[in-house]
Amino acid sequence: MRCISRPQKDLVMFPDQRCWTSSERPSGEAARQNYVDFVSSLTPSLESSSQAGPGAGRSLPESEHVVMTSEDSITTIMLNRPAKKNAITIQMYQDIILALKAAGKDNSAITVFTGSGDYYSSGNDLTNFVSFASGDLEKISEESANTLRNVVDTFIDFPKPLVAAVNGPAVGISVTLLGLFDTVYASDRATLHTPFTSLGQTPEGCSSYTFPKIMGPAKAAEMLIFGKKITAREACAQGLVTEVFPDRTFQREVWTRLREYAKNSPNAMRIGKQLLRSSEKEKLHAVNAEECRVGRERWLSEECAAAVQSFLSRKARL
Ligand SMILES: CCCCC/C=C/CC(=O)SCCNC(=O)CCNC(=O)[C@H](O)C(C)(C)COP(=O)(O)OP(=O)(O)OC[C@H]1O[C@@H](n2cnc3c(N)ncnc32)[C@H](O)[C@@H]1OP(=O)(O)O
């Protein structure tokens, strides 16, 4: 039986074109799978979360590792350094700022941040700290703190709905920044890890404020002070992640949903975000400034230097 006319109330259409009545409607999980199969029959195959979801589009030509594309009223900013687990170099921080500023002004309705390959991001590229050992410490640490402050400020001020598609494990700053996103979708393969104290470092990305607010001070302390790694499902239960999807269908489900959301009025979504976020902005900028001030001191500590050296010389692993 094929449903081609307007669906009647209480009838649900699935890929085999059968019309289910409410009494024989499939269970939640079966319905979800049916829907996924149906959508995948309409859209290009995207089999796992490590493959890119958005289609090809305009790119940020000057950036090697931060790729920007636009399609279906969605601008996607993708960390594209999979061989290094999308570790973020100083150049990438600058490119992220440029990409966010461009996305904030373009005609897209929603901006999505994601990673390519098997990781979302392994956080700050630890070789960023190598220059600390070889140059003018004060100057380099000040420049790094300014870079960090600028990138986080840009997330705080981002004017449109900002969605993270966490396609795999996330470490460090890629986790802390999630507190500044409007929605966070994660693959069930993702883990979230903020190993700051084992690196002699302190929280950044406004997480010292957003995490206790989102998940309560005790859970935030486990992550930010003790470095507890949590799964996407745990993060979802604690409110940091909005929804978790099976890795196999992550891209399909997330992009199908985002394309629907992007059909909403862009102005209403932008103004709605302002209403939700504007009262916090001043506080967030102050938190960011303080985290950068404290962080800069930590980067200069012996503890931090030893931990970074240890990672780079592969004597120890997190
Ligand atoms: C402007 C300054 C701003 C400062 C902001 C501060 C932010 C704080 C943080 O973000 S703290 C978090 C820092 N990140 C980490 O501590 C993660 C370090 N990496 C790892 O622990 C592991 O690499 C892993 C668990 C992410 C993945 O392990 P796996 O065994 O699966 O893979 P490899 O270790 O072989 O990694 C593949 C190659 O990628 C390199 N790499 C991965 N992450 C980083 C990184 N963060 N920095 C630098 N390099 C990284 C790794 O060295 C491998 O390179 P190789 O193939 O050349 O050996």
The ligand as an SDF file (V2000), in Angstrom:
LIG
                    3D

 58 60  0  0  0  0  0  0  0  0999 V2000
   46.9720   29.4290   22.2720 C   0  0  0  0  0  0  0  0  0  0  0  0
   47.1290   28.4530   23.3740 C   0  0  0  0  0  0  0  0  0  0  0  0
   45.8080   27.9830   23.8490 C   0  0  0  0  0  0  0  0  0  0  0  0
   45.9150   26.9380   24.9210 C   0  0  0  0  0  0  0  0  0  0  0  0
   44.5980   26.3540   25.2130 C   0  0  0  0  0  0  0  0  0  0  0  0
   44.7250   25.2100   26.1330 C   0  0  0  0  0  0  0  0  0  0  0  0
   43.9470   24.1590   26.0100 C   0  0  0  0  0  0  0  0  0  0  0  0
   44.1000   23.0080   26.9250 C   0  0  0  0  0  0  0  0  0  0  0  0
   43.8850   21.6930   26.2690 C   0  0  0  0  0  0  0  0  0  0  0  0
   43.3130   21.5380   25.2110 O   0  0  0  0  0  0  0  0  0  0  0  0
   44.5260   20.4170   27.1660 S   0  0  0  0  0  0  0  0  0  0  0  0
   44.3490   19.0140   26.1290 C   0  0  0  0  0  0  0  0  0  0  0  0
   45.5420   18.8210   25.2480 C   0  0  0  0  0  0  0  0  0  0  0  0
   45.4070   17.5780   24.5510 N   0  0  0  0  0  0  0  0  0  0  0  0
   45.8910   16.4450   25.0250 C   0  0  0  0  0  0  0  0  0  0  0  0
   46.4670   16.3810   26.0940 O   0  0  0  0  0  0  0  0  0  0  0  0
   45.7360   15.2320   24.1290 C   0  0  0  0  0  0  0  0  0  0  0  0
   47.0830   14.6770   23.7630 C   0  0  0  0  0  0  0  0  0  0  0  0
   46.9160   13.5360   22.8750 N   0  0  0  0  0  0  0  0  0  0  0  0
   46.6630   12.2900   23.3190 C   0  0  0  0  0  0  0  0  0  0  0  0
   46.5390   12.0360   24.4910 O   0  0  0  0  0  0  0  0  0  0  0  0
   46.5310   11.2230   22.2900 C   0  0  0  0  0  0  0  0  0  0  0  0
   47.1870   11.6350   21.1080 O   0  0  0  0  0  0  0  0  0  0  0  0
   45.0580   10.8880   21.9720 C   0  0  0  0  0  0  0  0  0  0  0  0
   44.4240   10.1940   23.1800 C   0  0  0  0  0  0  0  0  0  0  0  0
   44.2820   12.1440   21.6100 C   0  0  0  0  0  0  0  0  0  0  0  0
   44.9800    9.9180   20.7670 C   0  0  0  0  0  0  0  0  0  0  0  0
   45.7860    8.7840   21.0500 O   0  0  0  0  0  0  0  0  0  0  0  0
   46.0640    7.7110   19.8930 P   0  0  0  0  0  0  0  0  0  0  0  0
   46.9930    6.7160   20.4660 O   0  0  0  0  0  0  0  0  0  0  0  0
   44.7780    7.2300   19.3340 O   0  0  0  0  0  0  0  0  0  0  0  0
   46.7380    8.5330   18.7250 O   0  0  0  0  0  0  0  0  0  0  0  0
   48.2080    9.1720   18.7150 P   0  0  0  0  0  0  0  0  0  0  0  0
   48.5930    9.5910   20.0830 O   0  0  0  0  0  0  0  0  0  0  0  0
   49.1250    8.2590   17.9850 O   0  0  0  0  0  0  0  0  0  0  0  0
   47.9380   10.5080   17.8710 O   0  0  0  0  0  0  0  0  0  0  0  0
   48.0810   10.5600   16.4560 C   0  0  0  0  0  0  0  0  0  0  0  0
   49.0130   11.7110   16.1350 C   0  0  0  0  0  0  0  0  0  0  0  0
   48.3990   12.9190   16.5900 O   0  0  0  0  0  0  0  0  0  0  0  0
   49.2620   13.6030   17.4900 C   0  0  0  0  0  0  0  0  0  0  0  0
   48.4560   14.3140   18.4840 N   0  0  0  0  0  0  0  0  0  0  0  0
   47.2790   13.9140   18.9840 C   0  0  0  0  0  0  0  0  0  0  0  0
   46.8240   14.8300   19.8410 N   0  0  0  0  0  0  0  0  0  0  0  0
   47.7460   15.8160   19.8970 C   0  0  0  0  0  0  0  0  0  0  0  0
   47.8290   17.0310   20.6200 C   0  0  0  0  0  0  0  0  0  0  0  0
   46.8630   17.4410   21.4390 N   0  0  0  0  0  0  0  0  0  0  0  0
   48.8900   17.8050   20.4260 N   0  0  0  0  0  0  0  0  0  0  0  0
   49.8580   17.4500   19.5660 C   0  0  0  0  0  0  0  0  0  0  0  0
   49.8510   16.2830   18.8500 N   0  0  0  0  0  0  0  0  0  0  0  0
   48.7890   15.4980   19.0220 C   0  0  0  0  0  0  0  0  0  0  0  0
   50.0970   12.5090   18.0970 C   0  0  0  0  0  0  0  0  0  0  0  0
   51.2870   13.0430   18.6200 O   0  0  0  0  0  0  0  0  0  0  0  0
   50.3130   11.6190   16.8910 C   0  0  0  0  0  0  0  0  0  0  0  0
   51.2960   12.2320   16.0870 O   0  0  0  0  0  0  0  0  0  0  0  0
   52.3900   11.3240   15.3260 P   0  0  0  0  0  0  0  0  0  0  0  0
   51.6010   10.3970   14.4330 O   0  0  0  0  0  0  0  0  0  0  0  0
   53.2250   12.2960   14.5860 O   0  0  0  0  0  0  0  0  0  0  0  0
   53.1190   10.5770   16.4090 O   0  0  0  0  0  0  0  0  0  0  0  0
  1  2  1  0
  2  3  1  0
  3  4  1  0
  4  5  1  0
  5  6  1  0
  6  7  2  0
  7  8  1  0
  8  9  1  0
  9 10  2  0
  9 11  1  0
 11 12  1  0
 12 13  1  0
 13 14  1  0
 14 15  1  0
 15 16  2  0
 15 17  1  0
 17 18  1  0
 18 19  1  0
 19 20  1  0
 20 21  2  0
 20 22  1  0
 22 23  1  0
 22 24  1  0
 24 25  1  0
 24 26  1  0
 24 27  1  0
 27 28  1  0
 28 29  1  0
 29 30  2  0
 29 31  1  0
 29 32  1  0
 32 33  1  0
 33 34  2  0
 33 35  1  0
 33 36  1  0
 36 37  1  0
 37 38  1  0
 38 39  1  0
 38 53  1  0
 39 40  1  0
 40 41  1  0
 40 51  1  0
 41 42  1  0
 41 50  1  0
 42 43  2  0
 43 44  1  0
 44 45  1  0
 44 50  2  0
 45 46  1  0
 45 47  2  0
 47 48  1  0
 48 49  2  0
 49 50  1  0
 51 52  1  0
 51 53  1  0
 53 54  1  0
 54 55  1  0
 55 56  2  0
 55 57  1  0
 55 58  1  0
M  END
$$$$
